[in-house]
Amino acid sequence: GAVVSQHPSRVICKSGTSVKIECRSLDFQATTMFWYRQFPKQSLMLMATSNEGSKATYEQGVEKDKFLINHASLTLSTLTVTSAHPEDSSFYICSARRGGKYEQYFGPGTRLTVT
Amino acid sequence: AQTVTQSQPEMSVQEAETVTLSCTYDTSESDYYLFWYKQPPSRQMILVIRQEAYKQQNATENRFSVNFQKAAKSFSLKISDSQLGDAAMYFCAYRRASEGAQKLVFGQGTRLTINP
């Protein structure tokens, strides 16, 4: 149990376009979902925390107008990178949590390349 | 603010031997959770082991065990009988236990290589 999926696994887009990444909890209801960014050989950097039905809470330094997060249901959260630029190229990972003392379960990640 | 430090960027071990990965953290909280996550080349984060701070007994999961020293704020991971599949990045992580506390704070990671 506790499986989290992400789609797509890889995406290439042109500079200036927007791209949407989906994160789904497949076998549990996620009260909270998290979005991370990971640069090569580095740790995970938390971008934002989202609770179902409410606005996401962004970490300091993360542009909320650029990285739009929607958590419309207990099993789906989306991250939209708007007006993407080459510096947005990275590995994006989502995780989901049921609440209480349960740990976060991570998706397999999405590699975004902006050309 | 809580911080997690992994002072070993890289470690290597011979297959079948034992290796210990270090992690220290800083917090003023008394109740919290500590985790070790594994990230293999596939980049999928996998939970290896979890420790609840109020429990004195060190957590164990098969070949994986921790040495939790609360006073020293140390949380090391011991991997016994190392296998080639253990090769990965290992991240130590902290989370407060209080209601509503949800963020994981990650260390910088340790890359573990297993030599056949």
Interface residues (C-beta under 8 A of the other chain):
Chain A: T32 F34 Q38 K41 Q42 S43 L44 L46 T49 F91 I93 S95 R97 K101 E103 Q104 Y105 F106 P108 G109
Chain B: Y33 F35 Y37 S42 R43 Q44 M45 I46 L47 R50 E52 F91 A97 Q102 K103 L104 F106 G107 Q108 G109 R111
